[in-house]
Amino acid sequence: MNIPVTGWMFHADGGGEHAHRLYITAWHGRPVHVHPFSGVTSVDAGHHHRYAGITESAPSGVQHVHYYVAETSFDDGHTHLIRGTTGPAIPLPGGGHVHHFEGYTTINGRTPHAHHYRGTTGNEMM
């Protein structure tokens, strides 16, 4: 099965390194979009962390989920990673949609621990 993908490529060549990054603008004829997300973790081991990021892209106009990953703020001498998959799209009355997300950070810190996080993404961005 062939799935047509369209997009544009960014070329970077700095310090002898060569890289390409593909920005997909359509998947199987449908435009793709992303969502912003941010929040504050639970308080564990006497502190919390902030996080913010942009989900990976997904096709518009069909039911879908998004993958996400972000590094938390540096608090109490360390950071954590959050990563996961959002829930399905939740339509908004004025158009667009959001997704719920929830999980636990990676374990880190002088006293090893994790933090719980949950939230709702912002509306879709093309």
Solvent accessible surface area in square Angstrom, and as a share of the most:
residue,aa,sasa,rsa
1,M,205,0.91
2,N,143,0.73
3,I,59,0.30
4,P,78,0.49
5,V,60,0.35
6,T,77,0.45
7,G,38,0.37
8,W,136,0.48
9,M,114,0.51
10,F,108,0.45
11,H,91,0.41
12,A,41,0.32
13,D,95,0.49
14,G,50,0.48
15,G,89,0.85
16,G,80,0.77
17,E,130,0.58
18,H,115,0.51
19,A,56,0.43
20,H,99,0.44
21,R,152,0.55
22,L,96,0.48
23,Y,85,0.32
24,I,58,0.29
25,T,67,0.39
26,A,20,0.16
27,W,98,0.34
28,H,106,0.47
29,G,68,0.66
30,R,104,0.38
31,P,70,0.44
32,V,16,0.09
33,H,2,0.01
34,V,32,0.19
35,H,0,0.00
36,P,44,0.27
37,F,9,0.04
38,S,71,0.46
39,G,24,0.23
40,V,69,0.40
41,T,8,0.04
42,S,41,0.26
43,V,103,0.59
44,D,49,0.25
45,A,60,0.47
46,G,74,0.71
47,H,23,0.10
48,H,69,0.31
49,H,0,0.00
50,R,144,0.52
51,Y,8,0.03
52,A,70,0.54
53,G,22,0.21
54,I,92,0.47
55,T,5,0.03
56,E,97,0.44
57,S,57,0.36
58,A,6,0.05
59,P,34,0.22
60,S,14,0.09
61,G,71,0.69
62,V,58,0.33
63,Q,127,0.56
64,H,22,0.10
65,V,61,0.35
66,H,1,0.01
67,Y,131,0.50
68,Y,9,0.03
69,V,80,0.46
70,A,11,0.08
71,E,107,0.48
72,T,7,0.04
73,S,39,0.25
74,F,143,0.60
75,D,48,0.25
76,D,62,0.32
77,G,52,0.50
78,H,12,0.05
79,T,31,0.18
80,H,4,0.02
81,L,63,0.32
82,I,0,0.00
83,R,139,0.51
84,G,28,0.27
85,T,65,0.38
86,T,6,0.03
87,G,24,0.23
88,P,78,0.49
89,A,19,0.14
90,I,64,0.33
91,P,111,0.70
92,L,59,0.30
93,P,145,0.91
94,G,84,0.80
95,G,40,0.39
96,G,31,0.30
97,H,17,0.08
98,V,18,0.10
99,H,0,0.00
100,H,103,0.46
101,F,9,0.04
102,E,102,0.46
103,G,18,0.18
104,Y,151,0.57
105,T,8,0.05
106,T,52,0.30
107,I,125,0.63
108,N,66,0.34
109,G,18,0.18
110,R,192,0.70
111,T,94,0.55
112,P,97,0.61
113,H,26,0.11
114,A,30,0.24
115,H,0,0.00
116,H,42,0.19
117,Y,3,0.01
118,R,167,0.61
119,G,24,0.23
120,T,63,0.37
121,T,6,0.04
122,G,28,0.27
123,N,66,0.34
124,E,45,0.20
125,M,83,0.37
126,M,160,0.71
